[in-house]
């Protein structure tokens, strides 16, 4: 599997408050970004995999919703996570 427990803990410790901080917006956005990158690479090789394409679109929507929420609540945290993950805007 591409997303092991160790990789999750690494993402959570890097972007969250601790390696067990799974609920913060930053942690979730980082996890979604990692999964989006993986699915994008998969779709480059398997362009007819429409189930994965649908999953990718749903993940992008979830990440966008979390980023919009963060932008409304705390613009500084929003800018920090966008800069850390190299997302646009």
C-alpha positions as a Python dict, from the first residue, in 0.01 Angstrom:
ca = {
    (1, 'X'): (0, 0, 0),
    (2, 'X'): (128, 346, -85),
    (3, 'X'): (23, 514, 241),
    (4, 'X'): (168, 335, 541),
    (5, 'X'): (125, 423, 907),
    (6, 'X'): (480, 554, 916),
    (7, 'X'): (415, 787, 621),
    (8, 'X'): (99, 919, 787),
    (9, 'X'): (285, 985, 1112),
    (10, 'X'): (557, 1163, 915),
    (11, 'X'): (301, 1387, 743),
    (12, 'X'): (119, 1459, 1068),
    (13, 'X'): (439, 1540, 1257),
    (14, 'X'): (562, 1765, 976),
    (15, 'X'): (242, 1964, 921),
    (16, 'X'): (43, 1909, 1243),
    (17, 'X'): (119, 1992, 1603),
    (18, 'X'): (245, 1639, 1675),
    (19, 'X'): (267, 1301, 1503),
    (20, 'X'): (-71, 1206, 1653),
    (21, 'X'): (-244, 1529, 1542),
    (22, 'X'): (-471, 1378, 1279),
    (23, 'X'): (-760, 1621, 1307),
    (24, 'X'): (-609, 1961, 1239),
    (25, 'X'): (-684, 2124, 907),
    (26, 'X'): (-314, 2144, 820),
    (27, 'X'): (-270, 1770, 875),
    (28, 'X'): (-574, 1682, 667),
    (29, 'X'): (-471, 1912, 382),
    (30, 'X'): (-122, 1760, 382),
    (31, 'X'): (-268, 1408, 376),
    (32, 'X'): (-508, 1497, 94),
    (33, 'X'): (-224, 1657, -103),
    (34, 'X'): (-11, 1344, -71),
    (35, 'X'): (-299, 1124, -185),
    (36, 'X'): (-382, 1359, -473),
    (37, 'X'): (-22, 1346, -595),
    (38, 'X'): (-25, 966, -580),
    (39, 'X'): (-356, 936, -767),
    (40, 'X'): (-240, 1185, -1029),
    (41, 'X'): (66, 973, -1102),
    (42, 'X'): (-153, 662, -1122),
    (43, 'X'): (-386, 831, -1370),
    (44, 'X'): (-96, 934, -1592),
    (45, 'X'): (-25, 565, -1647),
    (46, 'X'): (-386, 439, -1639),
    (47, 'X'): (-589, 708, -1811),
    (48, 'X'): (-900, 491, -1845),
    (49, 'X'): (-934, 426, -1470),
    (50, 'X'): (-1251, 627, -1417),
    (51, 'X'): (-1311, 513, -1058),
    (52, 'X'): (-975, 657, -958),
    (53, 'X'): (-1050, 970, -1155),
    (54, 'X'): (-1372, 1017, -961),
    (55, 'X'): (-1190, 961, -631),
    (56, 'X'): (-930, 1218, -731),
    (57, 'X'): (-1196, 1477, -810),
    (58, 'X'): (-1365, 1414, -474),
    (59, 'X'): (-1034, 1451, -288),
    (60, 'X'): (-955, 1777, -464),
    (61, 'X'): (-1299, 1907, -362),
    (62, 'X'): (-1245, 1806, 0),
    (63, 'X'): (-905, 1975, 8),
    (64, 'X'): (-1047, 2289, -152),
    (65, 'X'): (-1328, 2300, 108),
    (66, 'X'): (-1080, 2269, 395),
    (67, 'X'): (-859, 2541, 247),
    (68, 'X'): (-1159, 2771, 201),
    (69, 'X'): (-1258, 2709, 563),
    (70, 'X'): (-906, 2788, 680),
    (71, 'X'): (-894, 3101, 466),
    (72, 'X'): (-1210, 3232, 634),
    (73, 'X'): (-1101, 3144, 987),
    (74, 'X'): (-729, 3222, 994),
    (75, 'X'): (-562, 3375, 691),
    (76, 'X'): (-210, 3339, 833),
    (77, 'X'): (-244, 2962, 885),
    (78, 'X'): (-390, 2939, 534),
    (79, 'X'): (-94, 3120, 381),
    (80, 'X'): (152, 2907, 577),
    (81, 'X'): (2, 2575, 465),
    (82, 'X'): (-29, 2688, 102),
    (83, 'X'): (334, 2795, 104),
    (84, 'X'): (452, 2477, 281),
    (85, 'X'): (272, 2248, 37),
    (86, 'X'): (353, 2459, -272),
    (87, 'X'): (-13, 2499, -363),
    (88, 'X'): (-125, 2781, -586),
    (89, 'X'): (-262, 3106, -445),
}
